[in-house]
Amino acid sequence: MVGVGHGGMMEQVSGGTRPRRAPVAVIGTLLPSTSGTGTDKGLVFILRPEQSMCFWYLETSDAEPVQNMAIPLSYSERDPIPGGCNLEFDLDIDPNIYLEYDFFETTIKFAPANLGYARGTDSPPCDTRTGQDSRWRLQYDVYQYFLPENDLTEEGLLKHLQRMAEVPQVTANAIKMVTLTANDKTSVSFSSLRGQGVIYNVIVWDPVLNTSAAYVPAHTYACSFDAMEGNCSSLGRVSTKVFFTLFALLGLFICFFGHRFWKTELFFIGFIFMGFFFYILITRLTPIKYDVRLVLTAIAGSLGGIFLVAAWWRFGILTLCMLCVGLVLGFFISSVTFFTPLGNLTVFSNDAVFWVTFSCIVVLIPVIFMGCQRILNILTCGFIGSYSVVLAIDSYMYTSLSYIALNVLKRALSPHFRRAFTNVPFQTNDFIILAVWGMLAVSGITLQIRRERGRPCFPPHPYKLWKRERERRVTNILDPSYHIPPLRERLYGRLTQIRELFQKEQPAGERTPLLL
């Protein structure tokens, strides 16, 4: 026996367990309409007029001990009934929140509520009328609560589930994300945060009687505890760690020395440009595995970097190169803009509005800085190079700052991600990583500005320098390089030497007579 409730018109019990354990069944009589199996489950029982006590039972089929928690709640006849107008799920009255997740989004669904009523009377009809005297006046506040980062313990989960069970605790501890009316779909989507524990709950509110009731909270880590690779305890794959570690090492070099080593920076920018778009293209068009996609992305990004360096070496068009640099910085600033609560505005759930606004911010940055290209280049080196370190950290441990870029990538890959709220927690680890990121960016920008003071803004055209040097060597006979044979003759001489190694040695002595 788990809980005993006294008094009230309606009794609700909610329970929670760890997802890695066996399911827990909350049972009265074993009927589909009065019992449920799973985690984060709850039941609602309408008490009879003479009833003063109610019992619930929990049972597990797992041989190992299972940690669980049960919270009995008592409601009066004025309180709305969570799930009282259920037509989709098995229970007659279903106060549960049903949760589904994938890599992109986490979706919660729940049954509509009904108005409260006195003991011994019939429940109000759900759909015969839609006026203010029916359940259509009810409103639903959806709340989100983040567990501490990197906390995957059972004790921590059960402790925080208690803070999301009753209405006063939910409103005091959680963040209200959206308010739904009875005309809206009882379904809300959020961005999936792999490895980050999140608890969701819904408060149904009666604006006429000013009463409310809570559904049964549901939680997720958006990952599997039992997976062999990429589980909740080890989020990053080996390929991801290798890729982003090498990317971060190059990014650190660019952060402090990118402007001085101009060709290396161009390779870095070309790598980002080509790699990002190639990953989106290959993910949307092909079903190949993640590790293969990552390898192909690295190859495509390297080719993009080589192409940009080659274009600069041959044509030397500074404006074109700086346009690429400015677009990368603009993409980053636009991603940061939509990472803020601005990105959750309803208007941006429309793909056309989102991408037009996003692209305008991207293009605006190179336009603003085109008159001071050296500052634009140094800022890009500092911010983008240092942010690569944040992405590398995310492959080893959870950090919300990685979703600056990841949210945009998800939006580009999934057509359904537009409906998801992209709220993320900011906790101790994030503030530490943000401080490290800011320190790297400021240090890199300051160092490069001071070192490049008084120097030419950008190096001269490499092809013109090479051509001028070649002409000088041809015409200047005093230059030692003037006497170096042409490349073709040198290659032919090398081939002749190699060919002689495979020829048979001629025997010593005379073979032909001498004529005296």
URTALIN-V210482 format. One record per helix or strand. SS is the DSSP state (h for helix, s for strand). FROM is the first residue (numbers start at 0). TO is the last residue. If there is no record, write none. Layout:
# URTALIN-V210482
[[SS/FROM/TO] [SS/FROM/TO]]
This chain:
# URTALIN-V210482
[[s/2/4] [s/9/15] [s/23/26] [s/35/37] [s/40/45] [s/53/59] [s/68/74] [s/80/80] [s/95/100] [s/104/109] [s/113/113] [h/134/136] [s/137/145] [h/153/161] [h/166/172] [s/174/180] [s/186/190] [s/197/205] [s/210/213] [s/215/215] [s/217/219] [h/237/256] [h/261/284] [h/289/314] [h/317/338] [h/340/343] [h/345/348] [h/350/368] [h/372/393] [h/399/412] [h/416/418] [s/419/420] [h/427/450] [h/461/474] [h/479/482] [h/486/500]]
